[in-house]
Amino acid sequence: MLTARTRKFFSYYKPYRRLFIADMTCAFIVAGISLLLPLCARSITQRVTAGNTPDLLAHIYSIGALMLILIAIQTLCNAVVDYHGHMMGAYIESDLRAELFTHYQKLSFSFYDEQRTGQLMSRISNDLFAISELYHHGPEDSAIALLKFSGAFVILLAINVPLTLIIFAFLPIMAVYALYFFQRMTRALAVSRERIGDINAQVEDTLAGIRVVKSFTNEALEGQKFAHENLRFLESRRAGYRSETWFSNGLIAFTQLITIAVIIFGGVGIVNAGLDAADLVTFLMCVAILIDPIQRAVNIARLLQEGLTGFARFMEVMEIAPDIVNAPDAVDLTGVRGQIEFRDVSFKYRDDHEDVLNNISLTIQAGEYVALVGTSGVGKTTLCSLIPRFYEVTAGAILIDGQNIRDVTLRSLRGSIGVVQQDVYLFAGTVADNIRYGRLDATREEIIAAAQQANAHEFIMRLPQGYDSDIGQRGVKLSGGQKQRLSIARVFLKNPPILILDEATSALDNESERAVRESLDALAQERTTLVIAHRLSTIRNAGRILVLTDVGIAEEGTHDELIARGGSYAALYRMQARV
């Protein structure tokens, strides 16, 4: 009975079943012609050794013409197998990659908290290429090998049973030998896949932080870390190549022993008149045909261990169910006013971790400007990340306009919330492309209007190509303040009723902060705004300030009220004022 993974594996052939049938048909024709050619040669050899008959030359020419036609057909079918077979594998690889990428995007932040980008990249590139090779070569090589092997066996039995049995006496020994080293190859490849993923992760980590590396002159340290991972990968490949060498060369040695056995015992058969020269020639040609299935078996074994290992790693991710999905009866969140309510909300990142938030109850009125302050690690960003369901609450409920966010679609929920973070992420491309990310159907005029609202239009127009200027990977050609204003323009274009500002100015200098602050103040107008503040001086005008501690919301009120109270907020404010 097929397992779920096996059924999943074969399901990818379904869209290309016509191509698969054509590929396999041509593979059978290739194998069949390979078996016919020795029989044609036997026919000619038998007539030649029988003596000079009147129609001998005509027979030779007719058989020769037939062989040429067979070779032409075989060449054409080989071309179909080679090109269309590879394309079928490439189509399936493309489908797998698209499915895996789509699944990556469905997985929540908690998944990525535990993963390294390099390992995920390895699964979507190296592993899938190995799978595509198995999808292409696996069936056709198996079919060709099986037909050639069984066909040659039947032909050999028909010619001489004792000599055939001598040849096939080698097969059980070969099978045991091949199975042992195949298992070793599989184990070595599994380790190798992990090691190349580690290398990708190390390279991604170093290159993403190359400015930090250079600023601290730690190129040597990064080189050592890379060398360590590179050496581990090299050792894993050494083990794999060692097993592969024993596997392939051992099987080749067995085939050579078979050839020697045919020559020796065939020669004995001719001397004893139990075999004629034509039969010996046919035997030798069929043994050569037997070598091809054995060599294909070597290739199939390699493809199996590489492809199945890659498919197992592919399925490991695909079988991870997204922990944040739409409820079966979820409805769109429409007409959002922006009231947010936390009802006894608790949250922990993992079941075996302690609560980050515990029994938080809070109501933010529509259009209210609320600031959230507290020491690092008390859960300010976590609390805000629960509103768009980047993480799922462990207990309690969050409501928007009285509607539980678990009962609405993720797309409509997140479409109603704009987030401006301290760590701005801009995509490679132009200024206009990055602003348009806020609303993909925006016109050029709307993009410019959003940039003007974010106080970004002037600096954009000073760029070499204005809105069509390329900003580089992650916006490296822009300053911190410029990148932040582009991210604000993106949210202006989105125009959400709820706004979350996560320490959006804490990493900027005073001049950049002032420009960004003006943009944020304009953005917050007539929206429900929740601000995570690092610099308390920036939230003095907030309608309400919440002080979050390890035990929950310890204080709330306006800036003046909290200063007068002389509690945690006042202590934090005085400490910052002295700095």
Secondary structure, 3 states (H helix, E strand, C coil): CCCHHHHHHHHCCHHHHHHHHHHHHHHHHHHHHHHHHHHHHHHHHHHHHHCCCCCHHHHHHHHHHHHHHHHHHHHHHHHHHHHHHHHHHHHHHHHHHHHHHHHHHHCCHHHHHCCCHHHHHHHHCHHHHHHHHHHHHHHHHHHHHHHHHHHHHHHHHHHCHHHHHHHHCCHHHHHHHHHHHHHHHHHHHHHHHHHHHHHHHHHHHHHHCHHHHHHCCCHHHHHHHHHHHHHHHHHHHHHHHHHHHHHHHHHHHHHHHHHHHHHHHHHHHHHCCCCCHHHHHHHHHHHHHHHHHHHHHHHHHHHHHHHHHHHHHHHHHHCCCCCCCCCCCCECCCCCCCCEEEEEEEECCCCCCCCCEEEEEEEECCCCEEEEECCCCCCHHHHHHHCCCCCCCCEEEEEECCEEHHHECHHHHHHCEEEEECCCCCCCCEHHHHHHCCCCCCCHHHHHHHHHHCCCHHHHHCCCCHHHCECCHHHCCCCHHHHHHHHHHHHHHHCCCEEEEECCCCCCCHHHHHHHHHHHHHHHCCCEEEEECCCHHHHCCCCEEEEEECCEEEEEECHHHHHHHCCHHHHHHHHHHHC
